[in-house]
Amino acid sequence: MAKKSTKEEPKRSGPRAPAGKKPLLVVIDEKTIKAAKIAAIEDGTRVSSVVDRLLKGWLDSRKKT
């Protein structure tokens, strides 16, 4: 019989990021977060998708100048 490892895997408390993506912590005003979440739900998207698009646009605009 094979021995079971006595070392346990660490528990994760939150969702895992999709492949090729990593979490990013930003500090934003509570009212802005709430408004962004509501708008994202109304638009059928996620705040993280909106932030990703906005950051990519900002980075692209910096390359042009």
matplotlib code that plots the C-alpha trace (Angstrom):
import matplotlib.pyplot as plt

x = [0.0, 1.1, 1.6, -0.5, 1.4, 1.2, 1.7, -1.7, -2.4, -2.9, -6.6, -7.6, -10.1, -11.2, -11.7, -8.7, -7.7, -8.0, -4.9, -2.7, -4.3, -3.3, -5.2, -4.4, -5.4, -6.3, -7.7, -10.8, -13.5, -16.5, -19.0, -17.1, -16.8, -20.6, -21.4, -19.0, -20.5, -24.0, -23.0, -21.2, -24.3, -26.5, -24.1, -23.8, -20.0, -17.6, -15.7, -12.4, -13.2, -13.9, -10.7, -8.7, -10.0, -9.4, -5.8, -5.0, -6.3, -4.3, -1.1, -1.7, -2.1, 1.1, 3.0, 1.8, 3.1]
y = [0.0, 3.5, 5.8, 9.0, 12.2, 13.7, 17.2, 18.8, 21.2, 24.8, 25.9, 28.6, 31.2, 32.7, 31.9, 31.0, 33.4, 32.0, 30.8, 33.7, 36.1, 37.2, 39.1, 42.8, 44.6, 48.3, 50.7, 52.6, 54.6, 52.5, 54.5, 54.0, 50.3, 50.0, 52.1, 50.0, 46.7, 47.9, 49.2, 46.0, 43.9, 46.2, 45.8, 42.0, 42.1, 42.0, 44.9, 43.1, 43.0, 46.7, 47.5, 45.2, 47.0, 50.5, 49.6, 48.2, 51.3, 53.6, 51.6, 51.7, 55.5, 55.8, 54.0, 56.4, 59.5]
z = [0.0, -0.7, 2.2, 2.4, 2.7, 6.2, 4.8, 4.1, 1.3, 2.4, 2.4, 0.0, 1.2, -2.0, -5.7, -7.8, -10.6, -14.1, -15.9, -16.9, -14.5, -11.0, -8.2, -7.7, -4.5, -5.0, -2.5, -3.8, -2.2, -0.9, -2.9, -6.1, -5.5, -4.9, -8.0, -10.1, -9.0, -9.7, -13.1, -13.9, -13.0, -15.1, -18.1, -17.6, -16.9, -14.0, -12.4, -13.0, -16.7, -16.8, -14.8, -17.1, -20.3, -18.7, -17.6, -21.1, -22.7, -20.4, -21.0, -24.8, -24.6, -22.7, -25.5, -28.1, -26.3]

ax = plt.figure().add_subplot(projection="3d")
ax.plot(x, y, z, "-o")
ax.set_aspect("equal")
plt.show()
